[in-house]
Amino acid sequence: MVKLNKIYTRTGDDGETSLVDGRRVAKSSRRPSAFGEVDEANSVIGLARLHCEDDADADAMLGRIQNDLFDLGADLATPESDTPALRITDEQVARLESEIDRLNTSLKPLTSFILPGGSPASAWLHLGRTVVRRAERRMTELASEEVVNEAAMRYINRLSDHLFVLARTLNTGGETDVLWRPGQNSGQK
């Protein structure tokens, strides 16, 4: 269990941070960049949850995802070594896939790309989806240099899909999705 008695430590004042195994790395290096993006995604999902108070199922899914994102942050903050580590698992990936499939069955097939918007929850989830995609890019950059848990890579990829489908679901089952109208303002129809 984590116990935080003191919030500031002054150990990061020199531009470095500690990984779980005790190693010090630059805050700007790939590993902290990856788990920092995951942390940002978690915060955006927290904002989306403020607009899910009337949908207990969506709120519960997002609550599980927020917890998973802390697991993912711990996974990314622990380089592959002999240090015991909390890792994202295939079961967490499978749960996302199952939820995506369940949510998607009630949605009409897409006939256009969707613009972020509709309901407040949906708009926040679309923002969360883009932050998750950025986190995935950072994780891919990290994986080009160091070992990254393969289940973690699958999880982050599925998560953006999950947030997209849930955003559509929260837009009255896709009925209030904001559709892209190609060339609408360019004079090209």
Secondary structure as UniProt FT lines:
FT   TURN            11..14
FT   STRAND          16..18
FT   TURN            20..21
FT   STRAND          24..26
FT   TURN            27..28
FT   HELIX           30..49
FT   TURN            50..51
FT   TURN            53..54
FT   HELIX           56..76
FT   HELIX           90..104
FT   TURN            105..106
FT   STRAND          114..115
FT   HELIX           120..143
FT   TURN            144..145
FT   HELIX           150..170
FT   HELIX           172..174
FT   TURN            175..176
FT   STRAND          178..179
FT   TURN            182..187
//
